Amino acid sequence: MANEDFSSFDALFKEWYDSERVRNTAERAHPFLKALPKDPDAQGDPLVVPIMFGDGGGSSANIANAIANAGGTKQDRFLISVASDYSVAKLDRKTWKATRGRAGSWVDAYKRQIDAALARAGGRLSRFLFGNGSGSLGRLSATSGVTTSLTLANINDVVKFSIGQVLVLSTADGGGTVKTGSTTITAVDEDTGVLTVDTSVATFNPVGAVSDYIFQEGDYDAVLNGLDAWNPASVTATPFHNVDRTAHPSHLAGFRVDYSALPVKEALLKFISRAARSGVKLSHAWINPVQMFNLCNALGSDVRRTDDASDQKLGFSGVELVSSGGKVGVYEDADCPSNLARGVNMDDLKLSSYGPAIEIFDEDVEALRETNEDSYQVRVGGYMELTCWNTKNLGRCILPTVTF
């Protein structure tokens, strides 16, 4: 490279990272995120999503009564504030200088860094789409010590952690505060669910303790509201996006059942039938891979792979279950909590965002010089929120606890 600035990288940067490549890199390992309808043209602050949850008036065998009782339809609207999320790739200038003249070498080096930032952004978004808006990644086990070795209460949550993450703790899964202090992951053991960190959580104030919730620094109560917020384990009078959902919980916050005492096959069949009883339309059920293994094992030779348009869109096949509620495709996603099934009608959901939910920032600048390091940075992220236009068609089913 004859030139001694970063403009040559910016030119190749534009060529490599078109919108399709950005989207595919961010979404490829996350089936629910990939299948979720997108609305990158959302406008307004807050976003307004109208909801109708009652239509009891205006009908009778007597015309006078029908007229007198007209207007009984109940309506409200969700007022949704959009969340922000960011990932940053650092590009070492020394590497660029050492490989200038060999364009393929330095492009590959930087492409790996940017691809990692895009994949990290996609992984965060996918996890939060199944979450409750608190940003929690897991919880310390009841036997975990307050040391530099942290054991997760649910070993299946270990996939949400990686070396280099900076963690904070809280006794509350949202709605509270984080403890003073932070620590960085130096090792992850996926076989045991143990995280090794560089600073003992015993130094936190208050000290880290068993059953604390774990968050990445900066995430506490600041991420988007996912399925566990739209369709929570219980419904309270606390407004959700400005709506008190206690007037009709199943219509304003979906339905919820506990079939953890049943094998996964029976639990899912009963879940689908329960939805049909209430006139709920489910197009998909999402489960964790540990549950999909048990489901396929239980079905044996009766397993039926789905074959519909969603398969082509996902690039993944699901399992078709048939019950009194009709046919529902069951799909796996590693970010779905391992003890839950999430029933949804995908047509009622949107990932609404101001522009693409994940994009490379500053298209006019691309690579930004670090002020205090010999490096550049590329910023990735966006402004997005999950929206639901028919909250009746959401279901939450507790499944038996399993691990690999």
DRENKELUM-391085 format. One record per residue (C-alpha): x, y, z; residue in one letter. Coordinates in steps of 0.1 Angstrom, whole numbers, plus 2048, in hexadecimal, padded with zeros to 3 digits. Example, Ala and Ser with C-alpha at 12.3 -4.5 7.8 and 13.67 -1.06 7.14 Angstrom:
<recs>
87B7D384Ea
8897F5847s
</recs>
This chain:
<recs>
800800800m
8108207F5a
7FA83680An
80283A82Fe
7DE84083Cd
7C082B843f
7AB835824s
7B5816811s
7A580182Cf
78681682Bd
78280F806a
7857EA80Bl
76F7EC829f
7527F9814k
7577DD7FBe
7587C2815w
73D7CD82Dy
71D7D281Ad
6FC7CF82Cs
6F77AA824e
7197A0831r
7147B4851v
6F27A3857r
6FE78084Fn
71D783865t
708790882a
6EB77887Fe
6F8757871r
6FA744893a
6D97528A0h
6BA742890p
6A07578A3f
6B277889Bl
6B576D877k
690763874a
683782886l
67279B86Fp
6857BC86Ek
6797DF86Bd
6987F5867p
68381385Ed
674818881a
66E83D88Aq
6648508A8g
66E8518CDd
65D83F8DCp
6518258C2l
62B8218C5v
61C7FE8C2v
5F67FD8C6p
5E67DE8D6i
5C27D28D9m
5BB7BA8F5f
5957B98FAg
5777B98E2d
55B7AF8F9g
5427CA8F1g
52B7D08D4g
51A7AE8D0s
4FB79F8DDs
4DD78A8D2a
4C97AA8D9n
4D17C78C1i
4CA7E18DCa
4E37D28F3n
4FD7CE8D7a
4FA7F38CFi
4FA7FE8F3a
5197E98FBn
52D7F38DBa
54F8028E1g
55B7E88FAg
57C7E28E7t
59A7E78FDk
5B97F68EEq
5DA8048FAd
5FC80B8EBr
6208028F4f
6378208F5l
6598118EEi
67B8218F4s
6968138DDv
6B58048ECa
6D98098E0s
6F47EF8DCd
7197F18D2y
7377DC8C9s
7597E98C1v
7757D98ACa
7987E68B3k
7B07E7895l
7D57E789Ed
7E8800888r
8087ED88Ck
7F97CE87Bt
7EE7E485Fw
8117F385Bk
8217D185Ca
80B7C2841t
8077E182Ar
80F7D7806g
7FE7B580Dr
7DA7C080Ba
7CC79E811g
7DF79A831s
7D47BA842w
7B07B8835v
7AD795843d
7BB7A0865a
7A37BD868y
7867A9859k
789790875r
7877AC88Fq
7687BC87Fi
75779A879d
75C79289Ea
74C7B48A7a
72E7AC891l
72B78989Ea
72D7978C2r
7127B08BAa
6FC7958ACg
70177E8CAg
6F879A8E2r
6D97A38CFl
6CE77E8CCs
6D37798F2r
6BF7988FBf
6A378F8E3l
69B7728FBf
6A178791Ag
68D79D931n
6A07BE92Bg
6B67BC94As
6D47B1936g
6DB79394Ds
6F277893Fl
6EE75F95Bg
6F075A980r
70A74E999l
70272B9A7s
6F87259CAa
71A7159D0t
72F72F9BEs
7497409D4g
7527659D4v
77375F9C3t
7837619A0t
771741997s
74C746990l
73572898Bt
71472E977l
6F3723986a
6E9716964n
706706951i
6F470C930n
6F9732934d
71E72E930v
71B73490Av
712758912k
73576091Ff
75676590Fs
77A76E918i
77E79491Cg
75A79C927q
7597B4944v
73F7A995El
72B7B9979v
7137AA992l
6F17B39A2s
6DA7A29BAt
6BD7AC9A4a
6B57A1980d
6AE7C5976g
69D7E1989g
6B97E59A2g
6DD7EF9A0t
6FE7DE999v
7197D89B4k
7377EE9B4t
7547DC9A2g
75A7C9982s
76E7AB977t
77A79E955t
77777A949i
798769942t
78C74593Ca
76B733935v
76570E93Cd
746703928e
7486E0937d
7446EC95Bt
73370E957g
75071F969v
75C742961l
77F74D96Ct
783772971v
7A0789979d
79279B998t
7807899B4s
75C7939B8v
7637939DEa
7717B59D7t
7507C39CBf
73A7D99E1n
7257C89EDp
73A7A89E7v
72F7909CBg
7197759D9a
7077559CFv
6E975A9B9s
6F477C9ADd
6EB784989y
70778A970i
7087A6957f
7207B493Dq
72C7D6948e
7147F193Cg
6F77DA934d
6E37DC954y
6BF7E694Bd
6CC7F592Ba
6C57DB910v
6A77D48FBl
6887C390An
68679F8FCg
66D7838FDl
67077F923d
6657A3927a
6487A190Ew
63E77F91Cn
64A77D940p
64876295Aa
62F77896Ds
61B797966v
61A7B597Et
60B7D797Ea
62C7E7976t
6287F7954p
63A7E7937f
64080091Bh
62581592Cn
60B7F992Dv
5FD7EA94Dd
5F87C6942r
5E47B995Ft
5C37C194Fa
5C77A2938h
5E979293Ep
5E5777923s
5DC790908h
5F57AB912l
61279591Da
60C77290Eg
605752921f
61C73E937r
61C71A942v
632703957d
6366E0948y
6586D9957s
64B6B9966a
6456AA943l
65E69D92Ap
6666B7910v
6516A78F4k
6326A6909e
6396C8917a
63B6D88F5l
61C6C68E8l
6086D1906k
6166F4901f
60A6F68DDi
5E86E88E7s
5E5702904r
5EB71D8EAa
5D07108D4a
5B770F8F1r
5BB7358F4s
5BA73C8CFg
5DF7448CFv
5F17418AEk
6157338B1l
62A731892s
64A7278A3h
6567198C4a
67A7208CDw
68F70A8E5i
6B37068EFn
6C86EB8DEp
6C96D68FEv
6A36D38FCq
6A46CD8D6m
6BA6AF8DCf
6A16A08F5n
6846A88DEl
6936978C0c
69D6798D5n
67A6768E2a
66B6788C0l
68365E8B2g
67865288Fs
659668892d
66D68888Fv
66169E873r
6776BA866r
6656DA85Dt
6646E3838d
657707834d
663729829a
67173184Bs
68A715847d
699725828q
69A74683Ak
6AB738859l
6C3720849g
6B9708865f
69F6ED866s
6876E8883g
6716CC890v
64C6CC888e
6346C38A5l
6106BC89Ev
5F66BF8BAs
5D26CA8BFs
5E06ED8BAg
5EC6E5897g
60F6E4889k
62B6F8899v
64F6F988Fg
6676F58ACv
6897058A7y
6A97078BCe
6BD7258C5d
6D97248DEa
6CE7468EDd
6AC7398F7c
6AD73191Dp
6B370C921s
694706937n
67B719921l
668716901a
65E7368F1r
63F7358DBg
63A7528C3v
62875C8A3n
64576A890m
62E78187Bd
62579489Bd
64979C8A4l
6627B5896k
6847C089Dl
67E7E6899s
69D7FC895s
6A981E88By
6BB81186Cg
6CA7EE86Cp
6CA7DE88Ea
6EF7D6889i
7047EB873e
7277F9870i
72681D87Df
73383C86Cd
732832848e
74385383Fd
76084C856v
76182685De
78282386Fa
78783B88Cl
7A984289Cr
7AC83A8C1e
7B58598D5t
7CC8478EDn
7D88288DBe
7EB8208BBd
7CC8118ABs
7AB817899y
78880C8A2q
76980288Fv
7478058A1r
72B7ED89Cv
7087EE8AAg
6E67FE8A7g
6C680A8B7y
6AB7F08BAm
68E7E18CEe
6787C28CBl
6547CC8C4t
6357B58C5c
6147BE8B4w
5FF7A28C2n
60B7998E5t
5F077E8E8k
6057688D1n
6217638E9l
6277458FFg
64073B91Ar
644717925c
65B70A940i
66B6EA935l
67E6CF949p
6A16D9953t
6BB6C993Dv
6E06CD935t
6F86BC91Df
</recs>
